[in-house]
Amino acid sequence: MSLFKETKKYFEDEKYPLRQRGQNFLITEKAIEKIVNTANLDHNDTVLEIGSGTGNLTKFLLKAKKIIAIEIDNFLYNVLKEKFIDQENVIIKNEDIRDLQLKNLNLEKYKVIANIPFNITGFLIRKLLTQDNKPELIVLVIQKQVAQRIIADPPNNSLLSISVKFFGQPEIISYLNKNHFWPRPKVDSAILKIKPEKKYSINKDIFFKTVKAGFLHPRKYLLNNLSISGIIEKEKGMKVFKKIGLDNRIRAQELSVQDWVNLAKEIFKK
């Protein structure tokens, strides 16, 4: 039976799939194999899968030592329980990832592999990258345009791309067109790989206070945004910019992560 037919058989009730929960299921083995190969999965791995749906991706993860499958939907949770009843290495949890404390899962070394609802992309990436026990690798299927924003370089940086690159190295592995999903979404997707790593020696609160102020009005000059936000007086800011080699007319999206680190350190230097 094809993955498409296997998926569709669960949905005789017309209220499913639930579009408001972003239920767009992967239905081609080609796409799923790309995702699993990106994660370089082996028998010693622990995998956290978020939004497991009908288990189409889950069953390709079975060679891992342990799989924790998170599914918010009660109906799909029961589908998963029945489907993997004989798989001792699959732990299924009926939870909302937005409320779940990952530390309660007692994860040590683990990978996140998931086809996630588009509407929680920013939240989920931020949650995974800012917790104390970060995954060793994150492989997500997300909206193509969002993935492109995340990997963007100056002069097209954004608050999202700076945030992700502060905590790790993002990379688009492949694009997936709409035909790999059911129901078919309105936009194409991308397989995004993020390797979390500590690259910058700066207090993250100071860093993000500076970055958020800088992106307050993206069309305005950075110096004006910092002044409006009360981060630094304009005259003092001009001296700081000169010291670290920034033009007074530069905009937030033109800075690299290292530029932001240098700026934040200088602004908050004791």
N, C-alpha and C positions, 0 to 999 in steps of 0.2 A: 504494500500500500504506500502511495506517495505521501510525503509529509503534508501536502496540501489536504488530501482526503482524510488523513489521520487527524489533522487539526480540526477540520470542518465538522467531523462527526460529533464533536462535543457540543456543537452549538445549534441544537434544534430549537431552543428557546430564542425567540426573535430579539429579546433584550440584550443578547450577547452577540458579538463582542462589545465591550463598553468603550466607546471612543473617548469619553471623558477621562478614562484611565489610561489612554494611550495603548490600547490592546491591539497592537499590530504584530502578528506572530511571524517569525522566520519560517519559511516553508520550502527552502531549497537547501539540500545538503552541501552544495557548492559554497554558499555563503557561510554556513555554519562551520565547515572545515577551515575556511580562511580565518575565522575568529579563533578557533581552537589552535590552529597552527601558529597564530600570532602570539598566543600565550605560552607556547613551548611547554605544553603540559606534560608532566610525567607522573609516575606512580607514587611519588612522595609528596605531591602537592595537596594543599588544602585550598579549596575554591569557595568563594562567596559569590553566589549568583543572585542577582536582584531582579525581581520581576520574571519569575520562571515560567509563567503562563501555562501552557500545556506540556511543557517539558521537552520541547523539540531540541533546544540547545542542551538541556540537562543531560539527555541520554548520550550526547557526544562527549560529556565530561566524565563519564563513569570510570575511566581508568585512573582518575585521581584518587588519592588516599581517602579524602573526605570532601563531600560537597554539602554546603549549607545553602539551601534554596529558600529564598524569601519571596513570599507571594501574599499580597494584600487582599486579593479577591477570595472570598470564601468558597465560591464554586470551583475556581481553579485550584485552590488549595486541596480540595477533596479529589479533584482529578489527579493531581500530583501524588497524593497519598496512595491512591489506588494503583497508579502507573508504576510507582517505584517501591511497592510494598515489600518486595523481596530483595531490595538493594540496601544492605546494611550500612554502606558508606554514604547514603543520601539522607540528610536531615532536613526535613521540610518544616518551615515556620510560617504560620499565618500572621504576618506582621506588616506594619507600615514602616518602610525604611526611614521615613522622615522622623518617626518617633523612636525608633529602635536605638538603644545604646549599644554600639558595636562592641564595647568592652565587655558587655555581658555575655557575648558569644565565646569568650575565652580563646580568642584567636591569637596565635603567635605569628608564625610565618605563613602568609597566605596570598593568594591572587584573587582579584575581582574580575570576573568575566560575565558580561551581561548585555542583553538587548533591552535597554531601559526606555520607559516612557519619555518622550521628548520634553514634556513639561517639568521634569524634575532634574534635567541635565545639570544646570548650574549648581543647584543645591547639593546634588549627590557628589559631584566632583569636589566641591568645597568641603563637604563632610568627610570624604575619604582622605583628602590631602591635609586636613588640619587636625586630625586626631593624633594622639600620641603614638598609637600603634598603627602606622600606615601600612597598607599592602605593599608587597614587594613589586607588584605589577598590576596595572589596571588596563583592561581591554574592554571598551564599550562600543556599542553600536548607537550612534547619535545622529542627529540631523546634520546633513552635509554642510550647510552654511555655518552652523555653530562650530563644527570641527575646523572649518577654514578660519573662523575668527580666532579660535584658540591657538592655532599654530602661526598666526600672522606675525610679521616682523614690522619694525618701524618703516614707513610712517603710518602703518595700519594697525597698530596695537590698540587694545581695548583694556578696560578694567579686567575683563574675563581672561584675556590672554596673558596679561601681566601676572594675574593671580595664579594661574596654572603653572606658568614657567618659573615662578618664584619657588614653588614646591617640587617641581619635577620637569622632566623632558617629554613634551608631547610630540606625537608623530601620527600622521594619517597613513594607514597601511593600505587601505583600498576603499573604493567607493562601491556602494550597493544601490542599484536602481530599485524603483518601487516594486518591480515584479518579484522580488525576493520575499515579499511580505503579503500577508492576508490578515485583515482587510488591507487593501493597497493604500498606503499613505499618500498625502498630496505632494510630498517632497522626497528627494533621494536621501540616502543615508551614507555614513562613512564609518569605517572601523578605526577607532582612535585608540592608540596605545600611549599610556603615560607611565614613565618610569620614575617613581618618586625618588628624590635625592636631595640632600641638604647641600646647597651650593653657595649660600650667602650668609655671612656672619653679621646679622643685624636682628634686633628685636622685631618680631613680626608685627606687633601692635604699632610701633613707630612707623614701620614700612608702610602698612596699609592705611594708616591715618594720613600719610603724605599722598599716597596714590589716590585714595578716594577724594581727597580735596582737589587734587590735580585734574581729575576727570569730572569735577562738579558741572562744568559747562564745556563739553568737548570742543566746541567751536571757538571758544575764547583762548587767548594765550595762557599758557600754564602759569606764568607769573601773576596774572590777574586772578586766576582761580585760587591760587595759594593765598593771595592777599585778601580776597573776598571771604575765604574760609577762616581767616584768622590764624592760619598756620605761621605766616611770617609777614612782616611789614614789607611793602613793595620796595622801598629803598634798600633795606637789608637784603631782600631777596635778589636784587640786581647784583649785589656784591657776591652773594653765594653763587649765583649763576656764572659770573665771571670766573670765580675761583675754580669751579669744576668744569668749565668749558661749555656752558650751555648758552645759546642765543636767547636774548630777552623775548624774542618773538616766537619761540618754539611752543608747540602745542603738546598736550599730554601724550597723544598717540604716536609722537615721533621719538619718544624715549625708549631705550632698551631697559631691561630689568636692572642691569648694572648701573645705568644712569639714575634710576629711581633709588637704588641703594645708596649711591654716592650723595644724591640730593637729600634723602632722609637723614643720613648720618650727619651731614653738614648743618641742616636745619636744627636738629635736636642735639647738637654737640654741646656738652656741658662746659 
